[in-house]
């Protein structure tokens, strides 16, 4: 998933270390420099990048930016090669869940000493936590996105639902009420493992945990996983979603666009795909955060997004840090939120999305955001995703020992070299 929430463009970027932060010390002076910055395709508009470049160069005389747009296809190997070279860019945007992979190679600067200056105590946990590896902050949170509930305002009104649900109990009660006649209460395919992860985090569990010996252990055979899958099964049964496929097979936006579905779980950008397929639904779509176990906070969500990193090989580490500081600072966080509808990197900046119903719901949920287990080999889990297989087995009752098998597969993948 590239740590992105399609159709929103999300990537994660990790940053650099300023003087004294890197194990190698400062790698450049504060004088004039030409900085190379890698930004992923569609993360920001051309206009926004041009405004940032002009503003940065005006406020940092003698420093010029060379912003290079990178494609997602093949980016992992390209970044790995750049980090191992003597000619790396100065700042790189990377997916938040990819930081551990790049940090494992030793080519990314430790920015731990900069976290207080960058208001790290206020960072979204789903961006900050995966950027921190073995107690060191390599990735600086840049922007985020996460899932919300997209719902039909007209169908809620027809069912007499006047208050949006804030708890699981309220949510299932409303969904059961909507699930009548030819209307399904919610479309939830059986293999939406990111949704399951949220329910699992709400229960106090995780997909995998790291032991004191440094080894990872899959955790889908725990009481917390049993509670999470039970709720998933309860909710999934209040609609007609397939038990053996994910949100892309068929495309859930196209299912929703047929007009017989009251809710689905998606990033807010999914509304655009729905309206493209059925323009008649314009003004009928609403958004609310995934409800939690209590009304005290919304349900946990997977946070996709970008962190900024600075390679050890940067020749201008101090100047590169200034780029990261500006991009992660309040001024440009507000600009990015306004133009791109991304969630800012700080919880205190959620108000920047007021007036944008979908983005505001996303920001509310982001306060309880999480990331996948912070292992450099997590991609090996997703490659042959045992969580999807586990969900289908649970929903169909095919294998009562599915949790043990899935945990074993996760354990093997996370402890393999690579």
C-alpha positions in Angstrom: 0.0 0.0 0.0 3.1 2.2 0.0 1.9 3.5 3.3 -0.6 5.6 1.5 -4.4 5.8 1.7 -5.6 5.8 -1.9 -7.1 7.7 -3.5 -5.4 10.3 -1.3 -1.7 10.8 -2.1 0.2 9.9 1.1 3.9 9.2 1.5 6.2 9.5 4.4 9.3 11.6 4.7 12.1 11.3 7.2 14.7 13.8 7.9 18.1 14.7 8.8 20.2 15.4 11.7 21.7 18.8 12.4 25.1 19.5 13.9 25.7 17.1 16.8 22.7 14.9 16.0 24.4 12.5 13.6 26.8 9.8 14.7 29.1 11.3 12.0 28.7 14.8 13.2 27.7 17.8 11.1 28.0 17.2 7.4 28.0 20.7 6.1 28.3 24.4 6.9 25.4 26.8 7.2 26.7 28.9 4.3 25.4 28.9 0.7 24.4 25.6 -0.7 22.3 23.9 -3.4 20.1 21.3 -1.8 18.5 18.4 -3.6 15.1 17.4 -2.2 13.2 14.3 -3.3 9.4 14.7 -3.2 7.0 11.9 -4.3 4.7 12.3 -7.2 1.4 14.0 -6.3 2.3 14.6 -2.7 2.0 18.3 -3.3 0.8 20.3 -6.2 3.3 22.0 -8.5 2.1 25.4 -7.3 2.5 24.6 -3.7 6.1 23.3 -4.3 6.9 26.4 -6.3 5.6 28.7 -3.5 7.6 26.8 -0.9 10.8 27.0 -3.0 10.5 30.7 -3.6 9.7 31.4 0.1 12.6 29.2 1.3 15.2 30.8 -1.0 14.0 34.3 -0.1 14.4 33.6 3.6 17.7 31.7 3.3 19.9 33.9 1.1 22.5 32.0 -0.8 20.7 28.6 -0.6 18.9 27.2 -3.6 16.5 24.2 -3.7 16.5 21.6 -6.4 13.2 19.8 -5.9 13.1 16.5 -7.8 9.8 14.6 -8.2 10.1 10.8 -7.7 7.9 8.0 -8.9 6.5 5.4 -6.6 7.5 2.5 -8.8 10.9 1.3 -7.8 11.4 4.0 -5.2 12.5 1.6 -2.5 15.6 0.4 -4.3 16.3 3.9 -5.5 16.3 5.3 -2.0 18.3 2.4 -0.6 21.0 2.9 -3.3 21.0 6.7 -2.6 21.5 6.2 1.1 24.4 3.9 0.5 26.1 6.3 -1.9 28.3 9.4 -1.5 26.0 11.4 -3.6 22.6 11.2 -1.8 20.0 14.0 -1.9 19.8 16.2 1.1 16.2 15.6 2.1 13.9 12.6 1.1 10.2 12.1 1.5 9.5 8.5 2.6 6.4 6.6 3.6 6.0 6.6 7.4 6.1 2.8 7.7 9.3 2.7 5.6 11.5 4.6 8.0 12.6 1.5 9.9 13.7 -0.2 6.6 15.9 2.7 5.6 17.3 3.4 9.1 18.3 -0.3 9.3 20.9 0.3 6.6 22.6 3.1 8.7 22.3 5.8 6.0 19.7 8.0 7.7 20.6 10.7 10.2 19.4 10.6 13.8 17.4 13.7 14.5 16.5 12.9 18.1 18.1 16.1 19.4 15.7 18.2 17.2 12.4 16.7 18.4 11.7 19.3 21.1 12.5 22.2 18.7 10.1 20.7 16.2 7.3 20.3 18.8 7.6 16.6 18.8 5.4 16.2 21.9 2.5 17.4 19.7 3.2 15.1 16.7 0.6 12.6 15.5 1.5 9.2 17.0 0.9 7.4 13.7 3.6 9.5 12.1 6.0 9.9 15.0 6.1 6.3 16.2 7.2 4.6 12.9 9.8 7.4 12.5 11.4 6.3 15.8 13.6 3.2 15.7 15.3 1.8 18.8 14.7 5.0 20.6 16.1 7.3 17.9 14.0 9.7 15.8 15.0 9.3 12.2 11.8 10.4 10.5 10.2 13.8 11.0 6.4 13.7 10.6 5.2 15.6 7.5 1.5 14.9 6.8 -1.0 12.2 7.2 -4.3 10.6 6.1 -6.5 7.9 7.5 -9.8 6.2 7.1 -13.2 7.6 8.2 -16.8 6.5 7.7 -18.4 7.9 4.5 -22.2 7.8 4.9 -25.4 8.7 3.0 -27.0 11.6 4.8 -30.4 10.9 3.1 -30.5 7.3 4.2 -29.6 8.2 7.7 -32.4 10.7 7.8 -34.9 8.3 6.3 -33.9 5.8 9.1 -34.5 8.4 11.7 -30.9 8.6 12.8 -30.4 12.2 13.9 -27.1 11.9 15.8 -23.9 10.4 14.3 -22.6 7.5 16.3 -19.7 8.0 18.6 -19.4 4.5 20.1 -19.3 1.0 18.7 -22.6 0.2 20.3 -24.2 3.3 18.7 -22.6 2.5 15.4 -23.8 -1.1 15.2 -27.3 -0.1 16.4 -27.5 2.5 13.6 -26.1 0.2 11.0 -28.6 -2.6 11.9 -31.4 0.0 11.5 -30.0 1.0 8.1 -29.6 -2.7 7.0 -33.2 -3.3 5.9 -35.1 -3.8 2.7 -32.8 -3.4 -0.3 -30.3 -1.2 1.6 -27.2 -2.6 3.2 -26.1 -0.9 6.4 -22.4 -1.0 5.6 -20.2 -2.3 2.8 -17.2 -3.9 4.5 -15.3 -6.5 2.5 -13.9 -9.4 4.5 -10.2 -8.7 3.9 -9.9 -5.0 4.9 -7.1 -5.7 7.3 -6.3 -2.0 8.0 -9.8 -1.8 9.5 -9.2 -4.9 11.6 -5.9 -3.4 12.8 -7.8 -0.4 14.1 -10.2 -2.6 16.1 -7.2 -4.6 17.4 -5.4 -1.4 18.6 -8.7 -0.4 20.3 -8.6 -3.7 22.2 -5.0 -3.0 23.4 -3.5 -5.5 21.0 -1.3 -5.3 17.8 -0.5 -7.3 14.7 2.9 -8.2 16.1 5.0 -7.4 19.2 8.8 -7.2 19.7 10.2 -9.2 22.5 13.1 -8.2 24.9 15.3 -10.4 22.7 14.7 -8.3 19.7 12.6 -10.9 17.9 9.1 -10.2 16.6 6.1 -12.4 17.4 2.8 -12.4 15.5 -0.1 -11.6 17.7 -3.3 -12.7 16.0 -3.9 -15.6 18.4 -4.4 -13.4 21.5 -7.6 -12.5 23.4 -7.3 -8.9 22.0 -7.3 -10.3 18.4 -10.3 -12.5 19.2 -12.3 -9.5 20.5 -11.3 -7.4 17.4 -12.3 -10.1 14.9 -15.6 -10.7 16.7 -16.5 -7.0 16.3 -15.3 -7.0 12.7 -17.5 -10.0 12.0 -20.5 -8.4 13.7 -20.1 -5.2 11.6 -19.4 -7.0 8.4 -22.6 -9.1 8.7 -24.6 -5.9 8.6 -24.0 -5.6 4.9 -23.3 -7.8 1.8 -19.6 -7.4 1.5 -17.6 -10.4 0.2 -15.7 -12.4 2.8 -12.9 -13.4 0.5 -11.7 -10.2 -1.1 -10.6 -6.6 -0.1 -11.8 -3.1 -0.9 -10.3 -3.2 -4.4 -12.1 -6.4 -5.6 -14.6 -5.0 -6.5 -13.8 -1.4 -6.0 -15.9 -0.4 -3.0 -16.5 3.1 -4.3 -18.3 1.6 -7.3 -20.4 -0.6 -5.1 -21.4 2.4 -2.9 -22.2 4.4 -6.1 -25.0 2.0 -7.0 -27.0 3.8 -4.3 -28.0 0.9 -2.1 -25.3 1.2 0.6 -25.5 3.4 3.6 -21.8 3.4 4.8 -18.3 2.4 3.9 -14.9 2.9 5.5 -12.4 4.8 3.3 -10.2 7.8 3.2 -12.3 10.9 2.5 -10.9 11.0 -1.0 -13.0 7.9 -1.7 -16.0 10.3 -2.0 -14.5 11.7 -5.2 -14.5 8.2 -6.8 -18.1 7.7 -5.6 -19.3 10.9 -7.2 -17.4 10.2 -10.4 -19.3 7.0 -10.7 -22.7 8.5 -9.6 -22.9 12.3 -9.7 -26.5 12.1 -8.4 -25.1 11.5 -4.9 -23.7 15.0 -4.8 -24.6 16.7 -1.5 -25.7 13.3 -0.1 -22.4 12.2 1.3 -21.2 12.9 4.9 -18.2 11.8 7.0 -17.6 10.9 10.6 -14.6 9.3 12.5 -14.7 5.6 13.0 -16.4 5.2 16.5 -14.4 4.0 19.5 -15.3 1.7 22.3 -16.4 4.8 24.3 -17.3 8.3 23.3 -14.1 9.6 25.0 -12.1 9.1 21.8 -12.6 7.9 18.3 -11.6 4.4 17.1 -8.0 3.7 16.3 -7.0 4.0 12.7 -4.0 3.2 10.6 -2.2 6.4 9.8 -0.7 6.6 6.3 1.5 9.5 5.3 5.0 10.8 5.0 8.0 11.5 7.1 11.1 13.5 6.0 14.6 12.1 6.4 18.1 13.4 5.9 20.7 11.0 4.5 24.0 10.7 6.4 25.7 11.5 3.1 24.1 14.9 2.8 26.9 17.5 2.2 24.7 20.2 3.7 23.1 18.7 6.8 22.5 21.9 8.6 20.8 23.6 5.6 18.9 20.4 4.9 17.5 20.5 8.4 16.2 24.0 7.7 14.2 22.6 4.8 12.7 19.9 7.1 12.1 22.5 9.8 10.1 24.7 7.4 8.1 21.9 5.8 7.2 20.5 9.3 6.6 23.9 10.8 3.2 25.5 11.4 3.2 27.9 8.4 3.6 25.2 5.8 1.6 22.6 7.7 -1.3 25.0 7.4 -0.7 25.7 3.8 -0.5 22.0 3.0 -3.6 21.1 4.9 -5.6 23.9 3.2 -4.5 22.9 -0.3 -4.1 19.2 -0.1 -6.7 18.3 2.6 -4.0 16.3 4.5 -3.9 16.0 8.2 -1.2 18.2 9.7 1.6 16.6 11.6 0.6 18.1 14.9 -2.6 17.4 16.8 -2.9 21.1 17.8 -3.2 22.0 14.1 -6.3 20.0 13.4 -8.3 23.2 13.2 -6.6 24.0 9.9 -9.1 21.6 8.3 -12.2 23.3 9.7 -14.8 23.8 7.0 -13.7 20.7 5.2 -16.1 18.0 6.5 -14.2 15.0 5.3 -10.7 16.2 6.3 -12.0 17.4 9.7 -13.4 13.9 10.4 -10.1 12.5 9.3 -8.1 14.8 11.6 -10.3 13.9 14.5 -9.6 10.2 14.0 -5.9 10.8 13.4 -5.5 11.7 17.1 -5.8 8.0 17.7 -3.7 7.0 14.8 -1.2 4.1 14.7 1.2 2.4 12.3 2.0 -1.1 11.4 4.7 -2.9 13.5 7.9 -0.9 13.2 10.1 -3.6 11.6 12.4 -3.1 8.7 10.9 -6.4 7.2 7.3 -5.5 7.6 7.0 -5.4 3.8 7.5 -9.2 3.8 4.3 -9.6 5.7 2.3 -7.5 3.3 3.8 -9.4 0.3 1.7 -12.5 1.1 -0.6 -11.0 3.6 -1.6 -13.6 6.2 -3.9 -11.1 7.9 -6.2 -11.1 4.9 -6.2 -14.9 4.8 -6.9 -14.9 8.6 -9.9 -12.7 8.2 -11.5 -14.8 5.5 -11.0 -17.9 7.6 -12.6 -16.3 10.6 -15.5 -14.9 8.7 -16.2 -18.3 7.0 -15.5 -20.4 10.0 -13.0 -22.4 7.9 -10.2 -22.8 10.3 -10.6 -22.4 14.1 -6.8 -22.3 14.4 -6.4 -19.4 11.9 -5.0 -17.1 14.5 -2.1 -19.4 15.3 -1.3 -20.0 11.7 -1.4 -16.3 10.8 0.8 -15.4 13.9 3.3 -18.0 12.8 3.5 -16.6 9.3 3.9 -13.0 10.6 6.6 -14.2 13.0 8.5 -16.0 10.3 8.4 -13.0 7.9 9.5 -10.4 10.5 12.4 -12.4 11.7 13.8 -13.3 8.3 16.8 -11.4 7.0 16.2 -8.8 4.3 
